[in-house]
Amino acid sequence: MEKNWYVVHTYSGYENKVKANLEKRVETMGMQDKIFRVVIPEEQETEVKDGRKKTYMRKTFPGYVLVELIMTDDAWYVVRNTPGVTGFIGSSGGGVKPTPLLPEEVEAILKQMGETEGKVDLDFNVGDLVEVLEGPFAHFQGIVGEILSDKEKISVTIDMFGRETKMELDFDQVLKV
């Protein structure tokens, strides 16, 4: 059986408790080989109040948690019976196993959070000349200034109208020249 991502519905405001409870249950019940990651979809928001900039994480899908697991009876039971969980999304109930998320759906959610499912192979180094493939700077060339492997981003300096402009791009948005 293969591992897939599933959406779990929680009581509103219980996402963090469900994540903590589920991770603890996985450890105490020895389910590390069937239940892998528990993710609360969030994105960073910046708000300006009274002239002060405040950054915080906002839940993208309040009341939902993503769980990566191999759907077996015991894994289903552990997740389903975690305190705060109301059920799986994509299940008609009555013990019917839920439908997993499509890989592209998971990839989009994780990318938005700054995480990624599969690592991209790097074929460039600091100082290399690269071309931007998409966006407003498509077809511009620049020099790699920094490689941010953890975020799968790259810092590129582009010469625009005689001024150097730094930009942060995803690995898949540039091509080595």
N, C-alpha and C positions, 0 to 999 in steps of 0.2 A: 504494500500500500504506500501511497505517496503523501507527503505533507502538503496541506493547503491552508489557505487563510479563510476564517469564518468570522461572521459578525455576531457578536453576543450582545443582547439587549440587557441593560442594567436599570436599576432604579435611578431616577434622575439625581445627579449629584454624587452617585456612588462609584463613579468610574475608577477613581484612585483606590478606593477600598477594595473593589472587585479585583483590580490588577494585583494589589498586595496580597489579598486572600488567595487568589488563584496561584500566584507564584509560590506562596508558602505551601499550599496543598500539593502542588507539583513536586516540590522538594520532599515533603514528609511522606507522600504516597509513592515516591520513586517513579514518577511519570515523565522524567526528563527525556526519555527516548520516544515519547508520544506527543507531548505538549512542549513546544519550543519557545515561542515568543508571545508576549502579551503587550499590545500597543494601544495607547489611547491617542487617537488622531487629534493632533493639535497643530496650531500654527502661531507664529510669533506676531503680536500686534503691538503697535506703538501708538500711544495716546499722549496728547499735550494738554496738560491741565495746569492752570495758574502759571503758565510759562515754563513748566517743568515737563520734561520728556519722560514718560513711563513706559517701559516695555514689559509685556506679560504674555503668557501662553494662553490662547483661547482654544477651547475644545471645538474642533471642526464639526463633530457629530455628537452633541451632548446626549448622554444616555446609551452610548454604544462603545464597545471595546472590540478590537480585532485580536483574534487568537490564531496562531499558526500551530496546527496540529495534524496528526495522522488520525483520521476519524475511525476510531475503534469504539466498541461498546463501553470499555472502561474510561477512555479519554472523554467521550461524550458525557458519561455519568459524572466524572469529576468536575467538568466545566459547568454542566447543567445544575449541579447541586452545590455550587459555590455560593456562599451568602451574598446577596445583592444581585444575583443573576436572575433574570425573569425568563430567559430562553434564548435560543438561537434564531437568527433571522434566516428565512429561507426554508423553514421546516413547517409542515402542515400540522405538526403536533402528533400526539399519540405514539411517540417513540420513533417517528420517521426522522431519519438523518437529514440534516440541512444541506443545502446546496452551497458549495464553496464560492468565494469571490473569484472572478476571472483574474489571471495574472496581471493584465494591463490595468485593472481597477486598483489592485494592491500597489502596483508600481507607481501609479499616479498619486495615491494617498501618501506613500512613503516619500516620494520625491518632493511633494509639497511640504513635508515635515523636515526635509533636509537629510533624510535617510534613503537608502536604496536597497533594493532586493539583491541584485547581482552586481558585483564590482566590474567596472569598466577597465580594460587593459590600457595602461598608460604607454604611449609610444612617444612621449615628449619629455623634455627636461627644461629646467630653468635656463633661459637664454635662447631657446629655440624660437624660430620664426613660425607663427601659426596664422591661419586664415579663419576668420569668423564665418560660420556657415549660415546662421540665421539671425533674425532680429534686425533692428535698425542699423546695426553695424555689419551686416552681411557683406562679404567680399573684402572687408578691410583686413589688413595684415597687422600683426603686432608681435611683441616680444613677450615670452612667458616670464613673469616676474616671480611667481610663487605658485606652488602646487599644494592645494588644500585637500589632501587625500581623504581625510575623514568626512568632508562634506561633498567629495567628488566634484570639486570646483577648481578653477584655475584662474589666477590673476594675470591679466594680459594688459600690457601698455600699448596703446594705439596712438600713432601720430595723426592728429586731426587738425588741419589748418595751422600747422606749425606748433601746436601745443600737444603735450603728452597727456593722454587721458587714460586713467586706470579703470579697468572694469573686471568684474568677477563673472565668469561664465561656467556653465556645466561642461564636464569633459566632452560630452557628445556634441557640443556646439562649436568646437574648433577642430581644425585639421592641420597636421604638420605640413609645412611647405617644403 
